[in-house]
Amino acid sequence: MNLYRIHLKTDAKQREKLVNYCLHTKSPKIAIGWSYLHKTNPNLKNGYDLSEAFKRDKENNPDGKTKRPLACFARLKVDDLVWTRDLNGIYYLCRVTEEPKAECFEELDIGATASVEIIKIDTSIPGSIITRFTRPLSPTIETIWDVSSIEYSKFIYNRKKGFKKYEINPSFEFDLIKMLPPTDMEELVLDYIQLKYDYYLSKNSVAPLSTTVKVECELFPRKVGLPPAVCQVSYQGSGEKFTADYYRDYVDAGKKVFLFFAEHEYGKQCDGIIYISKKEIVEFAYQYESVLPPSIKAWIEMCKP
């Protein structure tokens, strides 16, 4: 079983029609564009194995290369799992039931489809999967190699269906940092700062609009003598590559800076900045689980060793 992520997005003028055609029907499917294949290859018929379409496209390209998303789509096999989402941000886990076939639907710019069984998951899925939808310039379809994402996808499919379709690695332990959705990751870091460092978060405590550095919020001290603070959470897969140097202006303005980078290094460290480690956050989550929001508790329970 391989795991994929696909954007249901072609050159269709109305993307809503494309999503409805794929997901909100009695015979759900996932689709990819390049309907032009059916014009450049007159012998190509609906229902042909996509590998044939892939071969013809390669032959008709002067450089001998086909489009990578089409090549990736052509590799789908029965029982592969595919994540997608609709225009409301609802995520769906799809199990491939028939291998990709050529299908021409010019109005929606569809060149090929694969029949699937779909399970509506809603909005709470691992951050390691969410960020593959939200990061800039992500491809139409991609293979997900992350083991946490693969094991979770098998686990949630089995649980939703009520039987053991996919074999789960019994010794595998989920990584809380990888599993937490971005909003829950931010919430957990902010809870950590408030409880450990005596700060509080105001409803309107957002970063000044004049700044060019993104911060999550401004925090205010509970004790006299503590400076105000700002916090930045850079979660895995977000594509953001901040370094501590970006926050010198806040330090120069007399503010404390809290940084949590889930994926990359902090770089050269600066006075006035507190660098939060992944180990600290995980230990905090387990220690203070009883007072954390229900959505975070659910992920903690899944990731407990």
Backbone bond lengths (Angstrom), bond angles and torsions (degrees), N, CA, C in turn:
res aa  C-N    CA-C-N  psi(-1)  N-CA   C-N-CA  omega(-1)  CA-C   N-CA-C  phi
1 M - - - 1.457 - - 1.526 110.36 -
2 N 1.331 116.17 129.22 1.458 121.15 173.55 1.528 109.42 -110.56
3 L 1.323 115.27 156.30 1.467 121.05 -177.93 1.522 109.19 -116.53
4 Y 1.343 116.03 138.23 1.456 121.72 -177.59 1.532 110.44 -133.48
5 R 1.311 114.60 164.06 1.464 123.24 169.11 1.516 108.26 -128.64
6 I 1.337 117.60 132.29 1.456 120.70 -179.76 1.525 111.06 -132.32
7 H 1.331 116.42 136.16 1.458 122.14 168.39 1.528 107.35 -87.13
8 L 1.319 116.82 124.65 1.467 119.44 173.40 1.523 107.00 -80.99
9 K 1.327 113.88 82.75 1.463 119.99 -174.50 1.524 109.17 -149.93
10 T 1.327 115.56 121.12 1.467 121.64 175.32 1.529 107.35 -126.95
11 D 1.317 116.23 -163.16 1.464 119.71 175.62 1.531 111.89 -87.99
12 A 1.322 116.22 20.25 1.465 120.49 176.78 1.533 109.90 -61.95
13 K 1.328 116.36 140.53 1.460 120.36 -179.16 1.524 111.47 -68.66
14 Q 1.327 117.04 -31.64 1.449 121.31 179.17 1.532 109.32 -121.52
15 R 1.323 115.18 100.06 1.462 119.69 -176.15 1.529 111.48 -64.79
16 E 1.332 116.69 -29.96 1.462 119.73 179.83 1.527 111.09 -59.32
17 K 1.335 116.85 -38.69 1.459 120.57 177.81 1.526 111.24 -63.91
18 L 1.336 115.91 -38.15 1.461 120.39 178.46 1.527 110.80 -63.45
19 V 1.334 116.20 -47.28 1.463 120.48 -179.36 1.524 110.67 -62.96
20 N 1.317 117.10 -43.42 1.468 120.31 178.17 1.528 111.19 -62.98
21 Y 1.324 116.40 -40.31 1.465 121.25 179.88 1.522 110.77 -61.78
22 C 1.329 116.10 -34.75 1.466 120.64 -176.80 1.529 113.09 -85.99
23 L 1.320 117.34 -47.91 1.464 120.75 -168.48 1.518 114.60 -102.20
24 H 1.307 117.58 -36.67 1.459 120.92 -172.24 1.525 110.35 -100.14
25 T 1.305 115.02 63.81 1.458 122.57 -176.67 1.524 108.99 -151.25
26 K 1.333 116.46 163.18 1.461 119.99 179.01 1.523 112.23 -71.34
27 S 1.322 116.07 -22.05 1.472 120.53 179.22 1.528 108.76 -121.51
28 P 1.339 117.75 77.83 1.466 120.35 -174.61 1.518 112.75 -65.64
29 K 1.310 114.77 154.98 1.461 121.18 -179.45 1.515 108.72 -156.37
30 I 1.304 116.07 163.78 1.453 121.66 167.88 1.516 106.84 -111.47
31 A 1.320 116.72 150.34 1.460 120.38 -172.04 1.511 111.05 -138.14
32 I 1.305 114.62 157.07 1.461 122.01 176.56 1.533 108.01 -134.62
33 G 1.317 116.81 160.06 1.460 121.24 -172.59 1.519 114.60 -81.45
34 W 1.326 115.27 -142.18 1.460 122.43 -178.65 1.528 112.55 63.15
35 S 1.323 115.36 47.75 1.471 119.03 175.90 1.532 111.25 -64.81
36 Y 1.342 117.05 -14.35 1.471 120.58 179.36 1.526 112.10 -60.20
37 L 1.324 117.23 -22.47 1.465 120.69 179.76 1.523 111.29 -54.71
38 H 1.321 115.82 -34.85 1.460 119.82 -176.19 1.532 111.76 -74.72
39 K 1.329 116.98 -16.03 1.467 120.76 175.81 1.529 110.92 -91.31
40 T 1.328 116.08 -39.59 1.465 119.48 -177.99 1.520 112.22 -77.36
41 N 1.339 115.89 -17.10 1.463 120.39 178.64 1.531 108.72 -124.18
42 P 1.327 118.04 85.08 1.470 122.09 -174.56 1.522 114.13 -55.50
43 N 1.321 117.23 -28.90 1.462 120.02 -177.30 1.531 113.14 -82.67
44 L 1.308 116.00 -7.17 1.457 120.09 -178.67 1.526 109.06 -75.24
45 K 1.302 116.94 127.50 1.459 122.15 -176.81 1.530 110.51 -119.60
46 N 1.318 114.84 152.92 1.456 119.26 173.91 1.524 109.96 -57.23
47 G 1.312 115.21 137.08 1.455 119.88 179.56 1.509 113.53 96.32
48 Y 1.353 117.69 -11.94 1.462 119.76 176.84 1.528 110.05 -63.36
49 D 1.303 115.19 146.64 1.463 120.23 174.06 1.521 108.82 -58.22
50 L 1.328 116.29 135.54 1.456 119.25 -175.38 1.522 112.31 -64.64
51 S 1.323 117.05 -24.56 1.467 118.60 178.51 1.524 110.73 -60.62
52 E 1.350 116.98 -30.76 1.456 121.14 176.97 1.524 110.00 -69.72
53 A 1.344 116.14 -41.81 1.464 120.05 177.09 1.523 110.12 -63.30
54 F 1.312 114.63 -40.69 1.465 120.13 178.60 1.532 110.31 -60.39
55 K 1.323 116.06 -44.31 1.465 120.89 -179.83 1.526 111.15 -63.33
56 R 1.339 117.54 -44.66 1.458 121.26 -178.69 1.523 111.32 -66.19
57 D 1.322 116.47 -39.27 1.460 119.52 179.08 1.521 110.38 -62.95
58 K 1.315 115.96 -40.60 1.461 120.67 179.55 1.523 110.87 -64.01
59 E 1.330 116.03 -39.70 1.459 120.21 179.93 1.525 111.90 -67.34
60 N 1.336 117.27 -30.80 1.458 121.15 -176.00 1.525 113.64 -90.89
61 N 1.325 116.81 -4.59 1.460 119.88 175.96 1.519 109.02 -89.80
62 P 1.332 118.97 125.55 1.471 121.43 -178.05 1.520 113.84 -56.00
63 D 1.322 117.04 -35.40 1.470 119.36 -177.37 1.523 111.83 -85.92
64 G 1.324 117.25 0.43 1.459 120.23 176.71 1.500 114.63 76.46
65 K 1.343 117.59 10.28 1.456 121.20 -177.75 1.524 109.60 -116.41
66 T 1.304 116.13 142.36 1.459 120.22 175.16 1.528 109.03 -99.83
67 K 1.307 116.65 171.52 1.452 120.45 -179.83 1.523 109.20 -72.75
68 R 1.326 116.47 132.78 1.461 120.90 -174.79 1.527 113.43 -59.36
69 P 1.357 119.68 -43.66 1.459 117.89 179.17 1.522 113.01 -59.45
70 L 1.342 117.14 -38.90 1.459 120.53 178.18 1.521 110.39 -64.41
71 A 1.325 116.76 -40.73 1.464 120.72 178.53 1.528 110.70 -63.00
72 C 1.343 115.77 -40.97 1.468 120.35 179.12 1.527 110.23 -65.46
73 F 1.329 116.84 -44.13 1.462 121.68 179.64 1.525 110.60 -60.47
74 A 1.317 116.61 -37.90 1.463 121.30 -178.33 1.521 112.37 -66.15
75 R 1.320 117.92 -19.92 1.473 121.43 -178.36 1.525 112.97 -83.24
76 L 1.323 118.44 -7.63 1.462 120.54 -178.99 1.526 111.00 -58.62
77 K 1.339 115.32 136.81 1.457 121.61 179.19 1.535 109.46 -124.43
78 V 1.319 115.48 159.17 1.458 120.38 177.16 1.524 109.84 -56.81
79 D 1.328 116.32 134.96 1.473 126.74 -179.29 1.522 113.80 80.85
80 D 1.339 118.13 -2.64 1.462 118.30 168.19 1.524 108.32 -63.48
81 L 1.328 116.61 151.09 1.463 121.80 178.40 1.522 109.73 -108.45
82 V 1.329 115.80 141.23 1.458 121.59 -175.86 1.522 109.30 -135.71
83 W 1.327 116.64 127.78 1.463 121.37 174.67 1.521 110.07 -91.90
84 T 1.314 116.16 137.52 1.457 121.04 171.91 1.523 108.27 -146.70
85 R 1.331 116.83 177.54 1.471 119.33 177.46 1.525 109.40 -149.47
86 D 1.342 114.87 160.16 1.456 119.30 179.32 1.528 109.78 -97.17
87 L 1.319 116.81 -173.46 1.467 120.79 -175.47 1.517 112.77 -74.85
88 N 1.325 117.87 -9.26 1.465 121.88 177.19 1.525 112.02 -95.89
89 G 1.329 116.64 5.77 1.464 120.27 179.47 1.517 113.60 79.86
90 I 1.337 117.24 13.93 1.464 120.95 177.08 1.528 108.39 -85.12
91 Y 1.334 115.46 131.73 1.461 120.50 -177.78 1.529 111.24 -94.66
92 Y 1.321 114.42 144.96 1.461 121.90 179.26 1.518 109.07 -128.22
93 L 1.322 115.35 138.80 1.461 120.98 173.00 1.526 107.27 -104.22
94 C 1.317 116.14 121.76 1.467 121.79 -175.37 1.526 109.95 -111.23
95 R 1.329 115.31 135.14 1.473 120.17 171.71 1.523 108.05 -105.83
96 V 1.317 116.07 125.32 1.458 120.66 -179.04 1.523 109.45 -68.54
97 T 1.341 116.18 125.53 1.469 121.15 179.93 1.525 112.50 -107.81
98 E 1.322 116.93 -21.41 1.466 121.79 173.97 1.510 108.75 -140.87
99 E 1.307 117.20 139.81 1.461 120.55 -178.34 1.528 110.61 -66.28
100 P 1.319 117.80 156.14 1.477 121.75 -174.19 1.521 113.31 -55.37
101 K 1.319 114.09 140.69 1.462 121.74 177.38 1.525 109.54 -128.57
102 A 1.307 115.70 151.73 1.459 119.87 174.02 1.522 109.13 -68.30
103 E 1.317 116.36 134.20 1.460 121.19 177.29 1.519 108.31 -149.79
104 C 1.303 117.57 122.17 1.459 121.21 -178.06 1.522 110.35 -100.16
105 F 1.318 116.29 120.42 1.456 122.65 174.83 1.524 105.18 -139.14
106 E 1.323 116.03 88.15 1.468 120.85 -171.85 1.521 113.14 -60.59
107 E 1.329 117.87 -37.89 1.469 120.63 -177.75 1.523 111.40 -56.64
108 L 1.330 116.65 -37.22 1.469 121.34 -179.86 1.523 111.74 -103.43
109 D 1.326 117.78 7.98 1.460 123.35 -177.95 1.521 111.36 50.94
110 I 1.311 115.96 49.55 1.462 121.48 176.70 1.519 108.60 -101.01
111 G 1.335 114.90 130.22 1.452 119.99 177.51 1.501 112.97 -111.55
112 A 1.347 116.50 -21.01 1.463 120.51 -178.82 1.517 109.50 -158.65
113 T 1.313 116.35 151.48 1.464 121.90 178.53 1.523 109.67 -138.08
114 A 1.322 115.28 162.49 1.461 122.14 171.77 1.521 107.27 -135.88
115 S 1.313 117.74 127.34 1.462 121.71 179.01 1.524 109.66 -69.89
116 V 1.336 115.57 140.58 1.456 120.47 -177.07 1.523 110.68 -140.96
117 E 1.297 114.82 159.17 1.455 123.20 164.64 1.519 105.73 -98.66
118 I 1.330 119.00 132.74 1.459 119.76 -177.16 1.526 111.78 -114.97
119 I 1.329 114.31 145.51 1.459 121.86 174.00 1.528 107.23 -124.43
120 K 1.317 115.91 122.46 1.462 120.54 178.07 1.524 109.23 -77.68
121 I 1.339 116.52 121.42 1.463 121.02 -175.40 1.529 111.75 -104.10
122 D 1.287 119.76 -17.82 1.457 125.91 -175.89 1.521 110.04 83.46
123 T 1.347 119.02 -142.39 1.467 120.57 -170.63 1.525 114.02 -108.88
124 S 1.309 118.36 -13.47 1.460 120.72 -175.30 1.524 110.66 -94.76
125 I 1.336 115.26 96.03 1.460 121.31 176.12 1.528 107.89 -133.74
126 P 1.318 118.50 166.91 1.475 120.13 -175.81 1.531 113.43 -58.24
127 G 1.330 114.45 145.10 1.458 120.04 177.14 1.511 112.59 -59.96
128 S 1.329 117.30 -31.27 1.466 120.97 -179.93 1.523 111.68 -64.67
129 I 1.342 117.23 -20.71 1.466 121.57 176.40 1.523 110.33 -96.65
130 I 1.327 117.33 -43.86 1.470 121.41 -179.05 1.521 111.50 -54.64
131 T 1.334 116.73 -45.12 1.461 119.78 -174.73 1.525 112.44 -67.55
132 R 1.324 117.69 -16.35 1.467 119.95 175.04 1.527 111.41 -74.83
133 F 1.322 116.33 -16.53 1.462 120.79 174.74 1.524 111.80 -92.77
134 T 1.318 116.96 -28.63 1.461 120.29 -170.02 1.522 114.79 -100.07
135 R 1.315 118.51 -17.29 1.455 118.22 -177.49 1.539 110.73 -71.04
136 P 1.321 116.89 148.11 1.472 120.36 -177.11 1.531 112.44 -62.93
137 L 1.314 115.63 145.70 1.472 123.50 171.94 1.524 113.50 58.14
138 S 1.325 117.08 31.78 1.461 119.09 176.80 1.526 109.55 -72.75
139 P 1.333 118.29 145.67 1.470 120.89 -177.59 1.525 111.57 -68.22
140 T 1.329 115.77 166.12 1.465 120.04 179.92 1.522 111.33 -59.80
141 I 1.314 116.81 -43.43 1.465 121.97 179.49 1.517 108.19 -141.03
142 E 1.313 116.44 144.98 1.466 120.35 178.42 1.516 110.23 -150.63
143 T 1.317 115.49 153.53 1.456 121.94 173.26 1.517 108.95 -80.97
144 I 1.324 116.58 138.46 1.467 121.86 175.75 1.524 107.72 -103.33
145 W 1.317 115.71 117.01 1.467 120.64 -177.52 1.526 112.53 -98.56
146 D 1.325 117.41 -12.68 1.460 121.73 -176.94 1.533 110.56 -59.94
147 V 1.328 116.33 123.86 1.468 120.83 -174.17 1.523 111.54 -65.10
148 S 1.343 117.24 -37.91 1.462 119.99 178.92 1.527 110.64 -60.13
149 S 1.325 116.49 -43.06 1.463 120.99 -179.56 1.531 110.96 -65.51
150 I 1.325 116.35 -40.24 1.468 120.82 -179.71 1.523 110.85 -65.32
151 E 1.332 116.62 -48.68 1.468 120.30 -178.44 1.531 110.86 -64.97
152 Y 1.344 116.44 -38.21 1.466 119.06 178.30 1.525 110.68 -64.75
153 S 1.319 116.94 -42.94 1.468 121.12 -178.08 1.530 110.74 -61.74
154 K 1.326 117.03 -42.19 1.462 120.36 176.56 1.523 110.86 -65.11
155 F 1.331 115.46 -42.37 1.464 121.15 -179.05 1.525 111.28 -62.14
156 I 1.343 116.90 -47.97 1.469 119.75 -175.26 1.523 110.53 -71.41
157 Y 1.329 117.93 -32.82 1.472 119.63 175.41 1.526 109.87 -62.79
158 N 1.339 116.54 -50.05 1.472 120.46 179.99 1.526 110.99 -57.47
159 R 1.334 115.81 -43.72 1.466 119.51 -176.61 1.525 111.35 -67.39
160 K 1.330 117.15 -42.55 1.464 120.66 -179.33 1.530 112.16 -67.34
161 K 1.328 116.09 -34.54 1.464 119.89 -178.28 1.534 112.47 -84.97
162 G 1.321 116.04 -21.14 1.456 119.30 177.63 1.513 114.85 82.47
163 F 1.326 117.09 14.30 1.461 120.50 174.61 1.532 109.02 -150.37
164 K 1.322 116.15 165.67 1.458 121.75 -173.92 1.524 110.61 -90.46
165 K 1.316 115.92 89.55 1.466 121.16 177.44 1.521 110.63 -82.90
166 Y 1.330 116.20 -40.85 1.462 120.87 -176.00 1.524 109.84 -114.98
167 E 1.318 115.70 140.95 1.454 122.23 178.95 1.524 109.60 -77.08
168 I 1.331 116.44 127.22 1.458 122.25 179.83 1.522 108.96 -100.62
169 N 1.317 116.82 136.67 1.466 121.35 176.66 1.525 108.66 -68.67
170 P 1.338 119.88 110.70 1.469 121.85 -174.70 1.524 113.84 -66.36
171 S 1.313 117.23 -21.50 1.467 120.13 -177.89 1.528 112.54 -95.01
172 F 1.336 116.73 -1.62 1.461 119.21 -176.89 1.518 110.77 -76.52
173 E 1.343 115.66 135.45 1.464 121.74 176.94 1.524 109.27 -115.35
174 F 1.326 116.96 126.81 1.448 121.26 -179.52 1.526 110.93 -72.02
175 D 1.318 115.42 142.21 1.457 123.37 177.98 1.527 107.82 -89.94
176 L 1.334 116.79 115.68 1.466 121.24 -176.60 1.520 111.74 -57.75
177 I 1.323 117.59 -39.64 1.459 121.18 -178.30 1.523 110.91 -64.53
178 K 1.318 117.53 -37.45 1.467 120.91 178.40 1.522 112.25 -75.43
179 M 1.319 116.11 -31.33 1.458 119.81 -173.40 1.529 112.87 -82.05
180 L 1.300 118.59 -34.03 1.460 119.98 -175.66 1.530 111.62 -61.35
181 P 1.326 118.71 129.49 1.469 120.81 172.01 1.529 109.66 -61.95
182 P 1.318 118.48 153.79 1.473 121.40 -175.91 1.524 114.39 -51.76
183 T 1.341 118.01 -43.97 1.463 119.57 -178.78 1.521 111.80 -65.56
184 D 1.335 117.00 -37.63 1.463 120.09 177.78 1.523 110.88 -71.41
185 M 1.326 117.01 -34.06 1.459 120.40 176.71 1.531 110.48 -62.34
186 E 1.330 116.23 -45.83 1.463 120.77 177.84 1.523 110.53 -61.68
187 E 1.331 116.46 -43.58 1.468 121.18 -179.92 1.526 111.01 -60.59
188 L 1.327 117.11 -43.61 1.463 121.33 -178.43 1.523 111.12 -64.06
189 V 1.319 117.63 -43.45 1.474 120.67 178.91 1.525 110.72 -64.00
190 L 1.320 117.27 -42.28 1.465 120.56 179.34 1.530 111.25 -65.77
191 D 1.337 117.38 -38.42 1.463 120.19 175.99 1.525 110.51 -62.59
192 Y 1.325 115.44 -40.90 1.462 120.81 178.95 1.534 110.90 -60.11
193 I 1.317 116.79 -47.59 1.468 120.83 -179.24 1.527 110.95 -62.70
194 Q 1.311 116.56 -43.29 1.466 120.08 -176.65 1.527 111.92 -65.83
195 L 1.337 116.65 -39.68 1.456 119.92 -177.43 1.528 112.84 -79.66
196 K 1.314 116.82 -37.35 1.464 119.45 -175.83 1.524 113.09 -85.09
197 Y 1.329 117.74 -34.55 1.457 120.30 -171.60 1.529 113.99 -111.82
198 D 1.323 117.79 9.86 1.471 122.05 176.37 1.529 113.46 60.38
199 Y 1.308 116.35 49.43 1.458 121.75 172.98 1.529 109.14 -117.12
200 Y 1.316 115.16 163.42 1.465 119.31 173.57 1.519 109.53 -133.87
201 L 1.311 114.48 156.85 1.458 121.78 -176.26 1.521 108.88 -109.28
202 S 1.318 116.42 121.51 1.460 121.62 177.54 1.519 109.94 -85.12
203 K 1.322 115.82 151.86 1.461 120.89 179.76 1.523 111.77 -57.36
204 N 1.306 116.78 -34.43 1.466 121.32 -176.61 1.533 113.10 -107.71
205 S 1.332 116.41 20.44 1.471 119.06 -175.20 1.524 111.06 -85.10
206 V 1.304 116.17 75.46 1.457 121.55 177.92 1.516 109.26 -104.25
207 A 1.327 114.96 162.88 1.463 119.73 -179.04 1.528 110.14 -67.05
208 P 1.356 117.93 147.33 1.466 120.85 177.08 1.524 110.86 -57.87
209 L 1.316 116.45 139.72 1.463 120.88 -178.32 1.515 112.54 -66.58
210 S 1.347 116.77 -19.04 1.461 119.96 -176.75 1.521 112.65 -76.06
211 T 1.341 117.03 -15.37 1.455 119.21 -175.80 1.522 111.43 -77.07
212 T 1.310 116.42 148.81 1.468 120.70 176.11 1.522 110.73 -101.91
213 V 1.350 117.26 -2.15 1.452 121.75 178.78 1.524 108.56 -103.44
214 K 1.306 116.57 128.96 1.454 119.83 -178.10 1.522 110.55 -76.09
215 V 1.318 116.59 127.30 1.457 121.91 170.42 1.516 107.17 -129.09
216 E 1.321 115.65 154.35 1.458 119.46 -177.53 1.525 111.45 -70.71
217 C 1.338 116.29 -41.93 1.453 119.45 -173.81 1.527 109.86 -172.08
218 E 1.318 114.96 174.67 1.457 121.80 171.10 1.522 107.67 -109.90
219 L 1.329 116.59 138.66 1.461 121.81 179.19 1.524 109.36 -114.41
220 F 1.330 115.34 151.69 1.455 120.46 -176.34 1.523 110.65 -118.63
221 P 1.342 117.49 144.11 1.467 120.83 -174.41 1.522 112.96 -74.21
222 R 1.326 115.64 144.93 1.458 121.57 173.95 1.525 111.24 -87.47
223 K 1.342 116.57 -17.75 1.459 121.44 -177.23 1.519 110.64 -115.91
224 V 1.304 116.23 144.43 1.465 121.77 176.36 1.527 108.82 -64.42
225 G 1.317 116.53 135.48 1.460 120.58 177.54 1.512 113.58 102.97
226 L 1.329 117.38 -20.11 1.466 119.84 176.49 1.526 109.50 -80.92
227 P 1.320 118.20 140.38 1.469 120.28 177.89 1.524 111.08 -78.95
228 P 1.316 118.91 159.55 1.468 120.14 170.84 1.528 108.69 -63.88
229 A 1.314 115.97 164.80 1.472 119.51 -175.26 1.525 110.80 -141.84
230 V 1.318 114.91 160.49 1.459 121.77 171.47 1.522 108.43 -126.46
231 C 1.320 115.79 159.91 1.459 120.45 -176.90 1.520 110.02 -135.45
232 Q 1.313 115.85 140.66 1.470 121.69 173.77 1.524 109.28 -128.75
233 V 1.338 116.59 127.79 1.458 122.55 175.73 1.519 107.88 -115.61
234 S 1.313 116.23 117.49 1.463 121.13 175.90 1.521 106.74 -110.71
235 Y 1.326 116.36 103.64 1.453 120.57 -174.60 1.517 110.99 -88.29
236 Q 1.327 115.61 163.80 1.461 121.06 -175.11 1.521 111.18 -63.98
237 G 1.337 114.83 136.73 1.443 120.60 177.19 1.509 115.34 81.33
238 S 1.336 118.29 2.72 1.456 120.54 -175.74 1.522 112.62 -75.41
239 G 1.338 116.19 -20.27 1.458 119.81 -178.87 1.522 113.25 85.69
240 E 1.340 116.96 -5.71 1.458 120.40 -179.85 1.528 109.08 -84.36
241 K 1.316 117.18 131.32 1.456 121.65 -177.79 1.528 109.14 -124.88
242 F 1.325 116.45 67.86 1.446 120.78 178.09 1.525 110.18 -78.31
243 T 1.320 116.00 157.34 1.462 121.72 170.13 1.519 107.37 -126.99
244 A 1.314 114.91 163.64 1.454 119.38 -177.58 1.532 112.31 -60.06
245 D 1.323 117.03 -28.82 1.472 120.57 -178.94 1.527 112.53 -59.19
246 Y 1.324 117.61 -26.51 1.462 121.02 -177.95 1.529 112.08 -66.05
247 Y 1.334 116.84 -14.36 1.464 119.95 -171.75 1.530 113.10 -108.47
248 R 1.332 117.03 11.50 1.466 120.07 -179.85 1.534 112.22 -61.21
249 D 1.329 116.96 -34.31 1.461 120.19 -179.12 1.521 111.68 -61.73
250 Y 1.328 116.54 -36.41 1.458 120.10 178.36 1.533 110.48 -67.79
251 V 1.336 114.86 -42.02 1.466 119.41 178.75 1.528 110.05 -63.76
252 D 1.330 117.17 -43.41 1.468 121.47 179.30 1.529 111.37 -62.98
253 A 1.331 116.74 -26.80 1.467 121.26 179.33 1.530 111.86 -84.83
254 G 1.333 116.85 4.26 1.459 120.81 176.65 1.515 114.83 87.75
255 K 1.326 117.16 16.03 1.457 120.18 -179.45 1.527 110.96 -104.31
256 K 1.325 114.70 148.65 1.463 120.54 173.96 1.524 107.81 -85.50
257 V 1.320 116.29 142.98 1.463 121.31 -178.95 1.522 109.31 -117.73
258 F 1.347 116.00 128.69 1.459 121.69 174.16 1.533 108.04 -109.91
259 L 1.326 115.87 127.82 1.453 120.54 179.79 1.525 110.71 -122.73
260 F 1.330 115.62 135.94 1.458 120.71 170.23 1.517 108.19 -131.65
261 F 1.329 116.03 111.22 1.461 122.24 177.90 1.526 107.69 -108.75
262 A 1.301 117.32 113.46 1.468 120.65 -175.61 1.515 113.21 -79.52
263 E 1.331 116.91 -21.49 1.461 118.77 -169.56 1.524 114.85 -119.05
264 H 1.319 118.32 -30.35 1.455 118.70 -173.93 1.529 111.28 -128.59
265 E 1.320 115.75 174.93 1.444 121.77 -174.95 1.531 111.60 -79.44
266 Y 1.308 115.34 159.29 1.460 120.45 -179.39 1.527 112.89 -80.65
267 G 1.306 116.95 -18.22 1.461 119.13 -176.17 1.520 110.62 77.79
268 K 1.317 116.23 -158.31 1.458 120.87 -179.66 1.517 110.08 -64.05
269 Q 1.332 116.63 127.13 1.452 120.41 -176.57 1.526 111.50 -83.45
270 C 1.326 115.21 149.53 1.459 122.27 -175.98 1.525 110.33 -124.58
271 D 1.316 116.71 147.06 1.465 120.96 174.50 1.523 109.33 -63.65
272 G 1.324 115.72 144.92 1.455 119.99 178.85 1.515 113.69 90.00
273 I 1.344 116.91 -1.97 1.455 121.31 179.58 1.527 109.47 -117.06
274 I 1.325 116.42 131.33 1.459 121.69 176.92 1.528 108.13 -102.09
275 Y 1.315 115.85 121.42 1.454 122.88 -177.03 1.527 108.62 -98.85
276 I 1.310 116.89 112.91 1.458 122.06 -176.25 1.533 109.01 -90.36
277 S 1.320 116.21 128.13 1.466 120.33 -178.82 1.530 110.83 -89.32
278 K 1.323 115.54 158.89 1.459 120.74 177.02 1.536 110.36 -62.94
279 K 1.322 116.23 -37.24 1.457 120.31 179.30 1.526 111.11 -61.00
280 E 1.329 117.21 -42.53 1.468 121.08 178.75 1.527 111.22 -59.91
281 I 1.326 116.19 -44.02 1.465 120.57 -177.03 1.525 111.28 -66.70
282 V 1.333 116.79 -42.66 1.470 120.31 -179.86 1.527 110.28 -65.27
283 E 1.339 117.37 -44.99 1.462 120.74 178.76 1.522 111.22 -62.06
284 F 1.320 117.21 -39.86 1.461 121.83 177.17 1.529 110.56 -62.53
285 A 1.319 116.95 -43.42 1.465 121.08 -178.11 1.522 111.14 -59.81
286 Y 1.328 116.98 -43.94 1.457 119.85 -179.12 1.532 111.44 -71.67
287 Q 1.333 116.85 -36.15 1.461 120.62 -177.84 1.526 112.01 -71.57
288 Y 1.326 116.56 -38.14 1.468 120.71 -174.82 1.532 112.41 -109.62
289 E 1.309 116.71 23.86 1.462 120.43 -177.15 1.529 112.56 -52.87
290 S 1.326 117.49 -38.87 1.473 121.50 -174.59 1.524 113.32 -63.14
291 V 1.342 118.12 -23.65 1.466 119.83 -177.34 1.526 112.44 -106.41
292 L 1.318 117.29 3.92 1.465 120.48 -178.48 1.531 110.89 -88.00
293 P 1.337 117.60 159.07 1.472 121.17 179.75 1.525 111.61 -59.21
294 P 1.342 117.77 151.45 1.470 122.19 -178.29 1.524 113.79 -56.32
295 S 1.329 117.62 -37.41 1.468 119.15 -178.35 1.517 111.39 -63.85
296 I 1.336 117.27 -37.05 1.467 120.98 178.19 1.531 110.26 -73.15
297 K 1.325 116.75 -39.31 1.468 120.52 178.80 1.523 111.37 -56.65
298 A 1.330 116.10 -39.98 1.469 119.78 -178.10 1.521 111.19 -61.53
299 W 1.333 117.41 -40.63 1.467 120.94 179.17 1.523 110.32 -71.08
300 I 1.331 117.17 -36.76 1.467 120.04 178.90 1.526 109.78 -62.09
301 E 1.335 117.25 -43.83 1.461 120.83 179.83 1.528 110.92 -59.93
302 M 1.324 116.72 -39.41 1.461 119.75 -179.98 1.523 111.54 -67.83
303 C 1.324 117.19 -33.00 1.463 120.61 -172.57 1.527 114.36 -94.57
304 K 1.320 117.10 -4.08 1.464 118.96 -179.57 1.527 110.41 -61.23
305 P 1.349 116.86 133.90 1.472 119.51 178.46 1.514 111.93 -67.73
